[in-house]
Amino acid sequence: MARAGINAARLTQTAAELADEIGFDQVTGSAVARRLGIKDPSLYAHIANARELKVRVALLALEEMADQAAAALAGRAGKDALVALANTYRDYAKKHPGRYTASRFELDTETAAASAGPRHAEMTRALLRGYDLPEPDQTDAVRLLGSTFHGYVSLEMAGSFRHTPRDADASWAWTLDTLDFALRNHPRRDSPQA
């Protein structure tokens, strides 16, 4: 019998909080059960297995980031939108490091398609309209921005920038300026090649 007050949503929220405290990789069904003061088998009245718990945290993180990104992008265009989206991801990672890691968790194709993941791509495409990029350049730009944002943030979270005196915020601003410049000045594919 399921314990009162315990449901899949509460398990997911508890797992997400634990992920931020101890790291997403350390989140287990047992850790969640201990946090809630229940026995391990009680979890499995609400979730199938530990993978489902991790998937649920990943979906929660993607949804939270998409909601925050949509709010940050409202009414913005061009570089202003680019910076707003980038800062949303970076700020989320700083506030919720475990959930941010969870957002990179591999999902099966069907689950990924039904997640907030496609919203992230749609928002990136929307901000790229301000740069007037045709296809396939737009798809390449979506991949470039995602790789740059998430690569930078992942390296920063891992402490990779601590070995130099240059402030990570200054490098972040330089990176965003460079991305904006590259997007504004990218040669069109229908232009004659030099």
Residue, then its C-alpha position, 0 to 999 in steps of 0.5 A: m500500500a502506498r504511503a500517504g503523501i508520497n506520490a510520483a511528483r513528490l518523489t521527483q521533487t525530492a530527487a531533484e533537490l537531492a541532485d542539487e545537493i549531492g549530484f545527479d549521479q548520486v541520486t538513487g531510489s534508496a537515497v530518495a527513500r531515506r530523505l523521505g523516511i520511507k522504505d525502498p519498496s515504498l518508492y516502487a508503488h509510484i515509479a518503476n525503477a531508478r531509471e524512471l526516477k532519473v528520467r523524471v528529474a531530467l524532464l522536470a529540469l528541461e521544463e523548468m529551464a524552458d519556462q525560465a527561458a521563455a520568460a527571459l526571451a519575451g520581447r527580446a530580439g537579436k543579441d539581447a535575446l541571445v544573451a537572455l537565453a544563454n544567461t538563463y542556462r548558466d544561471y539555472a546551472k549555478k542555482h540547480p547544478g544537479r538538475y542542470t546535469a539531469s537535463r543532459f540525461e539521455l532520453d529515449t526518442e519518444t520521451a525526448a520528443a514529448s519533453a520540453g526539449p523541443r521547446h528549447a530548440e524552438m526558442t533558439r530558432a526564434l531568436l535566430r530569426g533576428y539574424d536572418l539565417p536560412e536553412p541549413d545555416q539555422t540548424d547549424a546555428v542552433r547546434l553551435l549555440g547549444s554546444t557553446f552554452h552547455g559546453y561553457v557551463s559544463l566546463e565552468m561547473a567542473g572548475s575548469f576555468r579556475h586556473t587562470p586569473r581571467d574572470a569567468d564572467a568576462s570570458w562569458a561576455w566575450t563568448l556571447d559577443t563573439l557568437d553575436f558577431a559571428l551570427r550577424n556576419h555569417p556569409r550566406r550560402d547563396s553568396p559567391q564563395a571567395 
